[in-house]
Amino acid sequence: MKGLNPADFVKGLAGIMTGKPMKLPDSLKDNPVLRLLFSRRSIRKFKEREIPDGIFDVILEAGRLAPSTVNLQTWTFGVFDRKQWKETFNQMIPFKGVRAVVVMADIHRDYTVLADFPRKPLVEYTLSTVNASIASFAMNMAAESLGIGSVMLSETGKSGFYDAVYLKDKMKLPGGVFPLMTIVFGYPAEKAMAMPPRLPLSEISFRKGTYKAPDPKVMDAWLKQMMAGYRAMFVIQSFKDKLNHYLAKVDEAEKGLRKTVFHVKESFRKKIR
Ligand SMILES: Cc1cc2nc3c(=O)[nH]c(=O)nc-3n(C[C@H](O)[C@H](O)[C@H](O)COP(=O)(O)O)c2cc1C
C-alpha cells in the first residue's frame, strides 16, 4: 500500500466529509427505524453512567428474538458488567464500556436434541456465525434506539484478534461454540465523528445477474479516504499501521480458528447425542 500524499489527504478528507447517507424522501424522513439505521455509528467513548439491568435485558431480548436458519438460534451471549469482565479477563472492558456481550456462534446446543444435524464443520460454522451476527446487530440497534452507544469488536478480552482459543479457555466453551465478537455498550461520551467512508451502492451491488468486477478507481478513492480519515483522527497511527497490527496477529488467529472450527470430533458428537 502506497503512502498518502498531501493532495490525496485533502481529497480523501473532502470525500469523507461529503459522504453522507442518502437523503430520505419526505414521506420517510420520520421513519424511526430508517433514521436509526442511517445515523447509527460505532461509539468508542462511554460515560461512567450504568445501564440499568431492566434496560440491558431489553437489549439482550432483541438478540434472543432475532431470526435464524430454521429457527435454530445458534448463538450464545456471554453477558458481562465491569466487575465480571475484570474478574474474567483481568482488565477493563475495552473503551471503558459499562457492559459487554461476547457473542458466540453455537451449534453445540442444537446437537443435544438434533442428532442428524449436517456435521460438516464449514456448514456448521457458517450457519451459526450468520445467525449470531444477525442477533448481534439486533442488540446493537436495540441499544441505539435506547440512546445507548455500542461498538462491535473483533478484539476481545485479550485485546487480540479473534482470540478463539483464549476465549474458549477463559469462558470454558465446549466444542461447537465459536466466539465471534465482543459488543461493548454504554451511554455515549462522544458525538460520533464523520461517517467512515462507505462504498457506493453501484460498487457493492449488481443488477444484471452476474458479479460486477470491482472498479479500481472507486476502490482506490475509498482506500485514500480511509487513509486520510486515520491520519486526521490518530495523527501517529496510520491506516497502514492499523492493518499491520491485525496482520501481525492473523497467523495466530487463523490457527486458533482452525482448531475451534475443525476440532469437533465424532466422539464428541456421539457423547452429546
Ligand atoms: C464484526 C465487527 C468487528 C469490529 N471490530 C472492531 C474492532 O476490533 N475495533 C474497533 O475499533 N472497531 C471495530 N468495529 C467497528 C468498525 O470499525 C466500524 O463498524 C466501521 O468502521 C464503520 O463505522 P461505523 O460503525 O461508525 O459506521 C467492528 C465492527 C464489526 C461489525
PDBQT file of the ligand as one rigid body, heavy atoms in Angstrom, charges set to zero:
ROOT
HETATM    1  C1  LIG A 301     -17.705  -7.639  13.361  1.00  0.00    +0.000 C 
HETATM    2  C2  LIG A 301     -17.112  -6.276  13.616  1.00  0.00    +0.000 A 
HETATM    3  C3  LIG A 301     -15.874  -6.178  14.227  1.00  0.00    +0.000 A 
HETATM    4  C4  LIG A 301     -15.327  -4.919  14.516  1.00  0.00    +0.000 A 
HETATM    5  N1  LIG A 301     -14.132  -4.850  15.184  1.00  0.00    +0.000 NA
HETATM    6  C5  LIG A 301     -13.675  -3.663  15.604  1.00  0.00    +0.000 A 
HETATM    7  C6  LIG A 301     -12.502  -3.586  16.415  1.00  0.00    +0.000 A 
HETATM    8  O1  LIG A 301     -11.892  -4.601  16.745  1.00  0.00    +0.000 OA
HETATM    9  N2  LIG A 301     -12.084  -2.357  16.835  1.00  0.00    +0.000 N 
HETATM   10  C7  LIG A 301     -12.773  -1.219  16.513  1.00  0.00    +0.000 A 
HETATM   11  O2  LIG A 301     -12.361  -0.123  16.934  1.00  0.00    +0.000 OA
HETATM   12  N3  LIG A 301     -13.893  -1.251  15.723  1.00  0.00    +0.000 NA
HETATM   13  C8  LIG A 301     -14.350  -2.440  15.275  1.00  0.00    +0.000 A 
HETATM   14  N4  LIG A 301     -15.501  -2.499  14.511  1.00  0.00    +0.000 N 
HETATM   15  C9  LIG A 301     -16.215  -1.274  14.162  1.00  0.00    +0.000 C 
HETATM   16  C10 LIG A 301     -15.912  -0.852  12.722  1.00  0.00    +0.000 C 
HETATM   17  O3  LIG A 301     -14.633  -0.279  12.675  1.00  0.00    +0.000 OA
HETATM   18  C11 LIG A 301     -16.983   0.130  12.264  1.00  0.00    +0.000 C 
HETATM   19  O4  LIG A 301     -18.224  -0.514  12.229  1.00  0.00    +0.000 OA
HETATM   20  C12 LIG A 301     -16.695   0.695  10.859  1.00  0.00    +0.000 C 
HETATM   21  O5  LIG A 301     -15.516   1.448  10.857  1.00  0.00    +0.000 OA
HETATM   22  C13 LIG A 301     -17.831   1.587  10.384  1.00  0.00    +0.000 C 
HETATM   23  O6  LIG A 301     -18.055   2.638  11.301  1.00  0.00    +0.000 OA
HETATM   24  P1  LIG A 301     -19.476   2.876  11.984  1.00  0.00    +0.000 P 
HETATM   25  O7  LIG A 301     -19.844   1.612  12.726  1.00  0.00    +0.000 OA
HETATM   26  O8  LIG A 301     -19.289   4.046  12.913  1.00  0.00    +0.000 OA
HETATM   27  O9  LIG A 301     -20.444   3.179  10.909  1.00  0.00    +0.000 OA
HETATM   28  C14 LIG A 301     -16.032  -3.738  14.155  1.00  0.00    +0.000 A 
HETATM   29  C15 LIG A 301     -17.270  -3.855  13.513  1.00  0.00    +0.000 A 
HETATM   30  C16 LIG A 301     -17.808  -5.092  13.241  1.00  0.00    +0.000 A 
HETATM   31  C17 LIG A 301     -19.159  -5.193  12.573  1.00  0.00    +0.000 C 
ENDROOT
TORSDOF 0
